[in-house]
Amino acid sequence: MSTDKVTSPDSPLSRFIAVIPAGGVGTRLWPLSRAAAPKFLHDLTGSGSTLLRATYDRLEPLAGKNVLVVTGTAHRAAVCRQLPELQDSDLVLESEPKDSGAAIGLAAAILHERDPDTIMGSFAADQVISPDHLFQDAVREAIYTAAAGKIVTIGIKPTHPSTGFGYIRAGHGLRIEGAPSAQAVVEFVEKPDEEVAQQYVDSGEYVWNAGMFVAPVALMLKHLEANQPELFKGLQEIAQAWDTPERDEVTARVWPTLPKIAIDYAVAEPAAAAGDVAVVPGTFGWDDVGDFASVGRLNSAREVDDVTVIGEGARVFTENASGVVVSDTKRVIALIGIKDVVIVDTGDALLVTTKQHAQRVKGAVDALKASGDTDVL
């Protein structure tokens, strides 16, 4: 726990509850990541910790045990195995995925029912961040900024002109006590092409949108109600029944009817237009492990030749080769004279591609789904 939390019950940090949305299959990481075992349940960095466990451990110094995990009903057992600290009241289970607007909105609504003064922070379960102390410094600043009446996003200072992330344009400094680097948000912008991304990086005014939000729950819900009244109404109905015996009946009836929308469109972008959004720039290393090329880039796993090898007991022979091998079989994999290859070997599926084409794995998953081969998804 942070010292602020221990010494001062009046500190905004004492109102903080961390929310971990653990959803999304991670189709670009097939066949390792699947519907039954999505990417956040795997150790993809060779650290000995799964992405979910690392996310929880990173937040514990700030939130203590005040952590809410939003995940699918199907993942309950696996999530509880990885996070035995969780109580039943710390779990929000979705019967079917509804995108981040419903997931984060429901967490906000439940927390508001329990204590309307709560400041929530939403941090996806599938991101790789280091070092932890720089992340925690940024979140502390975000909590102080949220206490001043802002929805706060933590932006990542870009290290290269990425076309894979959305960007946030930062404006003037806000001069908030406890948050010296907080700035107003001018606008959110969609993923750019390479030329525009380079302009963003060169200007120094833009940060990557990492999808991390810290906000007073009351302010999140105010903007949700204004911009997505149907979603707000449904989430309120579920939240009011959540800590009662009516939870299952109400959730089963209302959840399937909710519209699918990302939290950026439902809350963050309209709130930014209204002047209610701030950004705290993060100087820590960050990646959302979107494909196997990033797995190779991030890994501290063992290297054979120039090949990153992930998987206990993986048997890999290389000669004049480079790339990434992920194996959960005992099959011997020999790579000879091949560059930037990606091989993922599981019991019932084998993927062979290159780092350059790693983003296109999602297309294979879509094709398998269309052809009815759902047993391997």
For each residue, the residues with C-beta under 8 A, 3 or more apart:
1: 5 6 60 61 64
2: 5 6 13 61 62 136 140
3: 6 7
4: 7 8 11 13 14 140
5: 1 2 8 11 13 14 16 62 64
6: 1 2 3
7: 3 4 11
8: 4 5 11 13 14
9: 14
10: 14
11: 4 5 7 8 14
12: 15 16 119 143 144 146 147 178
13: 2 4 5 8 16 62 140 143
14: 4 5 8 9 10 11
15: 12 115 117 118 119 147
16: 5 12 13 62 63 66 118 119 120 121 143
17: 63 66 67 68 111 118 119 120 121
18: 59 62 63 66 67 68 120 121 123
19: 67 68 69 70 104 107 108 111 120 121 122 123
20: 52 55 56 59 67 68 69 70 122 123 124 125
21: 70 71 100 103 104 107 122 124 125
22: 38 40 52 69 70 71 75 79 124 125 126
23: 38 70 71 72 94 97 100 103
24: 38 39 40 97 126
25: 33 34 35 38 39
26: 29 30 33 38 39 40 126 289
27: 30 33 361 362 365 366
28: 290 291 292 358 359 361 362
29: 26 32 33 39 44 289 291 292 295 361
30: 26 27 33 34 344 349 351 361 362 364 365 377
31: 34 344 346 348 349 350 351 376
32: 29 39 42 44 326 328 344 346
33: 25 26 27 29 30 37 38 39 42
34: 25 30 31 37 38 376 377
35: 25 38 74 377
36: 74
37: 33 34 41 42 78
38: 22 23 24 25 26 33 34 35 41 75 126
39: 24 25 26 29 32 33 42 44 51 126 289
40: 22 24 26 50 51 52 55 125 126
41: 37 38 50 51 52 75 78 79 82
42: 32 33 37 39 50 51
43: 46 47 48 49 50 51
44: 29 32 39 51 128 289 295 298 299 310
45: 49 51 54 128 289 295 298 299 300 301
46: 43 299 300 301 302 310
47: 43 54 300
48: 43
49: 43 45 53 54 57
50: 40 41 42 43 53 54 82
51: 39 40 41 42 43 44 45 54 55 125 126 127 128 289
52: 20 22 40 41 55 56 79 82 83 125 126
53: 49 50 56 57 82 83
54: 45 47 49 50 51 57 58 128 129
55: 20 40 51 52 58 59 123 124 125 127
56: 20 52 53 59 60 67 83 85
57: 49 53 54 60 132
58: 54 55 61 123 129 132 135 136
59: 18 20 55 56 62 63 67 121 123 139
60: 1 56 57 63 64 65 67
61: 1 2 58 132 136
62: 2 5 13 16 18 59 121 136 139 140 143
63: 16 17 18 59 60 66 67 121
64: 1 5 60
65: 60 85 90
66: 16 17 18 63
67: 17 18 19 20 56 59 60 63 85 86 90
68: 17 18 19 20 90 91 92 107 110 111
69: 19 20 22 79 83 86 90 91 92 125
70: 19 20 21 22 23 92 94 103 104 106 107
71: 21 22 23 75 76 79 91 92 93 94 125
72: 23 75 76 93 94 95 96 97
73: 76 93 94 95
74: 35 36
75: 22 38 41 71 72 78 79
76: 71 72 73 79 80 91 93
77: 80 81
78: 37 41 75 81 82
79: 22 41 52 69 71 75 76 82 83 86 91
80: 76 77 83 84 86 91
81: 77 78 84
82: 41 50 52 53 78 79
83: 52 53 56 69 79 80 86
84: 80 81
85: 56 65 67
86: 67 69 79 80 83 90 91
87: 90 91
88: 91
89: 243
90: 65 67 68 69 86 87
91: 68 69 71 76 79 80 86 87 88
92: 68 69 70 71 103 106 107 110
93: 71 72 73 76
94: 23 70 71 72 73 97 98 102 103 255
95: 72 73 251 252 255 256
96: 72 255 256
97: 23 24 72 94
98: 94 101 102 103 255 258 260
99: 102 103 260 261 262
100: 21 23 103 104 211 262 263 264
101: 98 104 105 224 228 231 259 260 261 262 263 265 266 267
102: 94 98 99 105 106 231 235 255 258 259 260 261
103: 21 23 70 92 94 98 99 100 106 107 263
104: 19 21 70 100 101 107 108 122 213 220 263
105: 101 102 108 109 220 221 224 228 231 232 235 263 266 267
106: 70 92 102 103 109 110 235 238 239
107: 19 21 68 70 92 103 104 110 111 120 122
108: 19 104 105 111 112 120 215 217 220 221 224
109: 105 106 112 113 217 221 235 236 238 239
110: 68 92 106 107 113 114 239 242 243
111: 17 19 68 107 108 114 115 118 120 217
112: 108 109 115 116 118 217 218 221 239
113: 109 110 239 240 242 243
114: 110 111 118 243
115: 15 111 112 118
116: 112 217 218
117: 15 216 218
118: 15 16 17 111 112 114 115 216 217
119: 12 15 16 17 143 146 147 214 215 216 217
120: 16 17 18 19 107 108 111 213 214 215 216 217 220
121: 16 17 18 19 59 62 63 139 142 143 212 213 214
122: 19 20 21 104 107 211 212 213 214 263
123: 18 19 20 55 58 59 127 212
124: 20 21 22 55 127 211 212 288
125: 20 21 22 40 51 52 55 69 71
126: 22 24 26 38 39 40 51 52 288 289
127: 51 55 123 124 210 286 287 288 289
128: 44 45 51 54 285 286 287 288 289 298
129: 54 58 132 135 284 285 286
130: 135 284 285
131: 134 135 284 285
132: 57 58 61 129 135 136
133: 136 137
134: 131 137 138 282 283 284
135: 58 129 130 131 132 138 139 282 284
136: 2 58 61 62 132 133 139 140
137: 133 134 140 141
138: 134 135 141 142 154 280 281 282 283 284
139: 59 62 121 135 136 142 143 154 214
140: 2 4 13 62 136 137 143 144 178
141: 137 138 144 145 178 179 180 181 182 280
142: 121 138 139 145 146 152 154 179 182 212 214 280
143: 12 13 16 62 119 121 139 140 146 147 214
144: 12 140 141 147 148 176 177 178 179 182
145: 141 142 148 150 152 174 176 179 182 214 278 280
146: 12 119 142 143 149 150 151 152 214 215 216 219
147: 12 15 119 143 144 216
148: 144 145 174 176 179
149: 146 216 219 276
150: 145 146 174 182 215 219 276 277 278
151: 146 213 214 215 219 220 223 267 268 271 276 277 278
152: 142 145 146 182 213 214 215 277 278 279 280
153: 168 185 209 210 212 213 214 268 277 278 279 280
154: 138 139 142 210 212 214 279 280 281 282
155: 168 170 207 208 209 210 279 280 281 282
156: 207 208 210 281 282 284 286
157: 207 208 281 282 283
158: 161 162 167 200 201 206 207 208
159:
160: 201
161: 158 194 197 198 200 201
162: 158 165 197 208
163: 191 192 193 194 197
164: 191 290 359
165: 162 191 208 209 210 288
166: 188 189 190 191 208 209 264
167: 158 188 189 192 197 200 206 207 208 209
168: 153 155 185 187 188 189 206 207 208 209 279
169: 185 186 187 188 189 205 206
170: 155 183 184 185 186 205 206 207 279 281
171: 183 184 185 186
172: 183 184
173: 181 182 183
174: 145 148 150 179 182 183 184 278
175:
176: 144 145 148 179 182
177: 144
178: 12 140 141 144
179: 141 142 144 145 148 174 176 182 280
180: 141
181: 141 173 280 281
182: 141 142 144 145 150 152 173 174 176 179 278 279 280
183: 170 171 172 173 174 278 279 280 281
184: 170 171 172 174 275 277 278 279
185: 153 168 169 170 171 188 272 277 278 279
186: 169 170 171 205 272
187: 168 169 272 273
188: 166 167 168 169 185 209 264 268 269 272
189: 166 167 168 169 192 200 206
190: 166
191: 163 164 165 166
192: 163 167 189 195 196 197 200
193: 163 196 197
194: 161 163 197 198
195: 192 198 199
196: 192 193 199 200
197: 161 162 163 167 192 193 194 200 201
198: 161 194 195 201 202
199: 195 196 202 203
200: 158 161 167 189 192 196 197 203 205 206
201: 158 160 161 197 198 204 206
202: 198 199
203: 199 200 206
204: 201
205: 169 170 186 200
206: 158 167 168 169 170 189 200 201 203
207: 155 156 157 158 167 168 170 279 281 282
208: 155 156 157 158 162 165 166 167 168 286
209: 153 155 165 166 167 168 188 264
210: 127 153 154 155 156 165 282 286 288
211: 100 122 124 263 264 288
212: 121 122 123 124 142 153 154
213: 104 120 121 122 151 152 153 220 263 267 268
214: 119 120 121 122 139 142 143 145 146 151 152 153 154
215: 108 119 120 146 150 151 152 219 220
216: 117 118 119 120 146 147 149 219 220
217: 108 109 111 112 116 118 119 120 220 221
218: 112 116 117 221 222
219: 146 149 150 151 215 216 222 223 271 276
220: 104 105 108 120 151 213 215 216 217 223 224 267
221: 105 108 109 112 217 218 224 225 232
222: 218 219 225 226
223: 151 219 220 226 227 267 270 271 274 276
224: 101 105 108 220 221 227 228 231 232 235 266 267
225: 221 222 228 229 232
226: 222 223 229 270
227: 223 224 266 267 270
228: 101 105 224 225 231 232 259 261 266
229: 225 226 232 233
230: 233 234 258 259
231: 101 102 105 224 228 234 235 258 259 261 266
232: 105 221 224 225 228 229 235 236
233: 229 230 236 237
234: 230 231 237 238 254 255 257 258
235: 102 105 106 109 224 231 232 238 239 258
236: 109 232 233 239 240
237: 233 234 240 241 250 254
238: 106 109 234 235 241 242 247 250 251 254 255
239: 106 109 110 112 113 235 236 242
240: 113 236 237 244
241: 237 238 244 246 247 249 250 251
242: 110 113 238 239 247 251
243: 89 110 113 114 247
244: 240 241 247
245:
246: 241 249 250
247: 238 241 242 243 244 250 251
248: 251 252
249: 241 246 252 253
250: 237 238 241 246 247 253 254
251: 95 238 241 242 247 248 254 255
252: 95 248 249 255 256
253: 249 250 256 257
254: 234 237 238 250 251 257 258
255: 94 95 96 98 102 234 238 251 252 258
256: 95 96 252 253
257: 234 253 254
258: 98 102 230 231 234 235 254 255
259: 101 102 228 230 231
260: 98 99 101 102
261: 99 101 102 228 231 265 266
262: 99 100 101 265 266
263: 100 101 103 104 105 122 211 213 266 267 268
264: 100 166 188 209 211 267 268 269
265: 101 261 262 268 269
266: 101 105 224 227 228 231 261 262 263 270
267: 101 105 151 213 220 223 224 227 263 264 270 271
268: 151 153 188 213 263 264 265 271 272 277
269: 188 264 265 272 273
270: 223 226 227 266 267 273 274
271: 151 219 223 267 268 274 276 277
272: 185 186 187 188 268 269 275 276 277
273: 187 269 270
274: 223 270 271
275: 184 272
276: 149 150 151 219 223 271 272
277: 150 151 152 153 184 185 268 271 272
278: 145 150 151 152 153 174 182 183 184 185
279: 152 153 154 155 168 170 182 183 184 185 207
280: 138 141 142 145 152 153 154 155 179 181 182 183
281: 138 154 155 156 157 170 181 183 207
282: 134 135 138 154 155 156 157 207 210 286
283: 134 138 157
284: 129 130 131 134 135 138 156
285: 128 129 130 131
286: 127 128 129 156 208 210 282
287: 127 128 290 294 297 298
288: 124 126 127 128 165 210 211 294
289: 26 29 39 44 45 51 126 127 128 294 295 298
290: 28 164 287 294 359
291: 28 29 294 295 358 359 361
292: 28 29 295 296 324 326 342 344 353 355 358 361
293: 296 297 324 342 355 356 358 359
294: 287 288 289 290 291 297 298 358
295: 29 44 45 289 291 292 298 299 308 310 324 326
296: 292 293 299 308 323 324 342 355
297: 287 293 294
298: 44 45 128 287 289 294 295
299: 44 45 46 295 296 308 310 324
300: 45 46 47
301: 45 46 308 309 310
302: 46 308 309
303: 306 307 308 309
304: 307 309 316 317 318
305: 318 319 320 321 322
306: 303 318 321 322 323
307: 303 304 316 318 321 322 323 324 325 335
308: 295 296 299 301 302 303 323 324 325
309: 301 302 303 304 314 316 325 327
310: 44 46 295 299 301 314 324 325 326 327
311: 314 325 326 327 328
312: 328
313: 330
314: 309 310 311 325 326 327 333
315: 327 330 331 332 333
316: 304 307 309 325 327 332 333 334 335
317: 304 332 333 334 335
318: 304 305 306 307 321 334 335 336
319: 305 335 336 337
320: 305 336 337
321: 305 306 307 318 335 336 337 338 339 341
322: 305 306 307 338 339 340 341
323: 296 306 307 308 335 338 339 340 341 342 343 354 355
324: 292 293 295 296 299 307 308 310 341 342 343 355
325: 307 308 309 310 311 314 316 333 335 343 344 345
326: 32 292 295 310 311 314 343 344 345
327: 309 310 311 314 315 316 331 333 343 344 345 346
328: 32 311 312 345 346 347
329: 345 346 347
330: 313 315
331: 315 327 345
332: 315 316 317
333: 314 315 316 317 325 327 343 345
334: 316 317 318
335: 307 316 317 318 319 321 323 325 338 341 343
336: 318 319 320 321
337: 319 320 321
338: 321 322 323 335 341
339: 321 322 323
340: 322 323 354 355 356
341: 321 322 323 324 335 338 352 353 354 355
342: 292 293 296 323 324 351 352 353 354 355 358
343: 323 324 325 326 327 333 335 350 351 352
344: 30 31 32 292 325 326 327 349 350 351
345: 325 326 327 328 329 331 333 350 351
346: 31 32 327 328 329 349 350
347: 328 329
348: 31 375 376
349: 30 31 344 346 376
350: 31 343 344 345 346
351: 30 31 342 343 344 345 361 364
352: 341 342 343
353: 292 341 342 357 358 360 361
354: 323 340 341 342 357 358
355: 292 293 296 323 324 340 341 342 358
356: 293 340
357: 353 354 360 361
358: 28 291 292 293 294 342 353 354 355 361
359: 28 164 290 291 293 362
360: 353 357 363 364
361: 27 28 29 30 291 292 351 353 357 358 364 365
362: 27 28 30 359 365 366
363: 360 366 367
364: 30 351 360 361 367 368
365: 27 30 361 362 368 369 377
366: 27 362 363 369 370
367: 363 364 370 371
368: 364 365 371 373 374 376 377
369: 365 366 372 373 374 377
370: 366 367
371: 367 368
372: 369
373: 368 369 376 377
374: 368 369 377
375: 348
376: 31 34 348 349 368 373
377: 30 34 35 365 368 369 373 374
